[in-house]
Amino acid sequence: MLVFLRRRFVYSLMALVGVLIAVFGLSQLNGSPASLYLPEGATPEMVSKFNAIYGFDRPVWIQFYKFLIHILHFDFGQSISQSRPAREAILSVLGPTVELAGMALFFSVLVAVFLGTVAALRPFSRTDKAITYWSLLINSIPDFWYALILVLVFAVQLHVLPTSGQDAGWKSWVLPIATLMLSAGGLTQVVRGAMIEALNSSYVQNARARGYGRYRLAIRHALRNAALPIVTIIGDRAVHMFNGTVIVNAVFAWVGVGGTMVAAVNARDFAVLQAGVFIIGVIIISLNLFIDIIYAVIDPRIRIA
Amino acid sequence: MKGNKYLGGRRARPVAIATSLMLMGSFMTLAAPSQAADFSSRVLTIAVSLEPTNIDTCNNENAAAVVLKYNVTQALTVLNTKPNGLDPLLATKWRQASPTTWVFSLRPGVTWQDGTPLTGANAKISLDRVMNNKSLPCTSTSKLAAGVAYTISATGPLQITIKTSKVDPLLPNELAFIDLAAPSTPTSTLDDHPIGTGPYKFTAWDRGKSLTIDGWSGYWGKAPQVQHVKVIFRSDDSIRANGVRTGESNIALSIDPSMIKKGDKTEVYTQGAEIFYRLPMDQAPFNDIRVRKAIGYAIDRKTIAKTVMKDVAIADYQVVPPGNRLRLPDSKMLTPKYEWMWKYDPTQARLLLAQAKADGVKIDTPINLYSQDAFIRAKDLADAVASYLDAVGFNVTSKFVASAAHNAALFSKRDLSKVDFSILQIKHRNATGDGASTANAYIWDAPDQPAGTACCTSTSDKAVEPLINAAIAASGPGRIAKFQTVADYLYTKVVNYLPVAALSGTALLAKNVSYKPDIFTISLFLRLETIHWVK
């Protein structure tokens, strides 16, 4: 297991170095990195001072070296649109984003595993068809439209939930999570397919011959074996949800990494973009590493391979 | 049957009713004062579309920071809604002691919210922080006269004198944009905790969520009825509007009229903003004035205002709003002399293009028309204008771009090597009543102008410069005449800006609030003292 972990960690580090090089490369594409970090109309004195601090007046390899030193200190420069360090601009909104995406993922997985299992236990029945239609429907709905409809129905018409904001306690979470849970549709189908395959395997058939009930077969025998493709998709959905919070940021006025990055693009705030790309890259690499570990825990054959 | 003499029976009934009514009336009178007292603890919530990037006193011209200006921080003077109107604020009076010297008398008994008194010396510190500071990226200084240096001195306990390096007859108007932050405010970095002299003090800015201010008991003037204000940031129009309908907010600014439903309480206001198209005079085919005039003839402004921009804008023909010194009177403007600026005549447009084509001008050169999300239906307007131009023979593609790309073109100062310098759809706001800021930004020939001028120009005609210089140096009625000379030259000889409309705005109000927005509401300051709870 340790060998497996070490190998995965090394691969993750290589991916991280790739992200660093890409992030550094972005700043060089325009020819003058200072023009990316400083506001329009920056004086020549401001440009010279900036170049001296960050080494942009030196050869490229020295610039990369200084860039790495700054990254080690988590210094991405000053946000020109927020007048504070770029890392603060991203880190201050990272927590709410992770919380929201995490909650949405948790409920999506719960719903998908439950409905996918129910559908797999009754393949091609009316229940299975209903669950399939539902999952295809919600997978097809545009999330922005869906969010606005939820607001119209639950906030404006029924007055049971707030239209936006984060000031109404647990009620503020309901519609944003419901919006992000649109991806539960696709996940449900994956669970269904994996469970059908697992339920048809010989070891499950043997267990059924020994008299085990349907639900015990599903939960104790089939689910663990169906978990590998499900975990893969969960990892993919997690990334999707993390990025999808930009819709929630826009419609429900939640603070988040997505909204901050969009604002940084509009404001030409390269320091925040760079910080965002790097931090999100680290999170996704870490998530993939975590998924690999889960794989190894679920399936011992992967550890040994 | 005779009436009963005791209280009971038919005679007693009217007495009982009258007594009950009297008791009810007394009860309601006793209850009323407590309802009025509720107003002071109520929180007024205002929903705006954009969060400010910073709220330093010297950068408070944006949708959320309009709540801070005048209400938290104040300037020496304040604009009013009359054409070129100006009122005293922290300065009670001023005089022009010489062409380059202004003396301001300060209001006595004023303190900043940290207790620092307003004195000549402290006012100098505050003004120098903005007007003589190269290390702060302040936007309010763009309203000062271009190329002028200011020497500020405290010439009395409640007096300051400002000497200008050039004649600046509008200095008191320009100072309306320079709020006085407390002298303790840092001078080398932007500050996110403005301390001012207004009726409200800054409480908190929860980034991404809200900005709150609360009434300040030490204010030198009359306390407003609304004592607590919270500004929330909601970028989507429908969310802002629905927030008012559900009671989460009391006022929503800049609502698309198509979101308004029957029964909504709304107020429409002029924004003091004009929409015009900037044409690149140095670039073929626009370097031929016939082509530029043809564009003017090709656009049906009235139909656009009735259709695409219905309830959002009215047709207009000049680069500044009514009341501005740079604006020609309609009686003069709506004449054949300027008809490409206002008349829809596609036949004339085609004729001009045919003449230009016969002289070798490539009128079918592919042209990009750039627009950004600067106002409601900006993209729809750009698409409509592009189709009008295509209809007379141009080859125009409408491109809706991010503001960074749009700004790169806007600020390129005619440097064709930097950007694709094509037609640019521009929203220009000038609520000052004077043409100087418009001339400074758009009418100078560039790029040889001093820093702070000609940021956004496409003009390449040096003959306009002495006209602008004369206008900016003039005062009184002569100033109006000279700015109108600039306008005449711009619309007849330069013809590189083609206005189409003047923007209006719609605010959605809760039923328990009374407010009349004005020309400054979303561009400069929102007077909270004019907002009242009605129930």
Interface residues (C-beta under 8 A of the other chain):
Chain A: P39 E40 G41 T43 E45 S81 Q82 S83 S92 V93 L148 V151 L152 A155 V156 H159 P162 T163 S164 G165 Q166 D167 A250 V251 F252 A253 W254 V255 G256 G259 T260 V265 N266 A267 R268
Chain B: T53 N54 D56 K134 P137 T189 L190 D192 R207 G208 K209 I232 F233 R234 S235 D236 S238 I239 N242 G243 R245 T246 E248 A402 S403 A404 N407 F411 C455
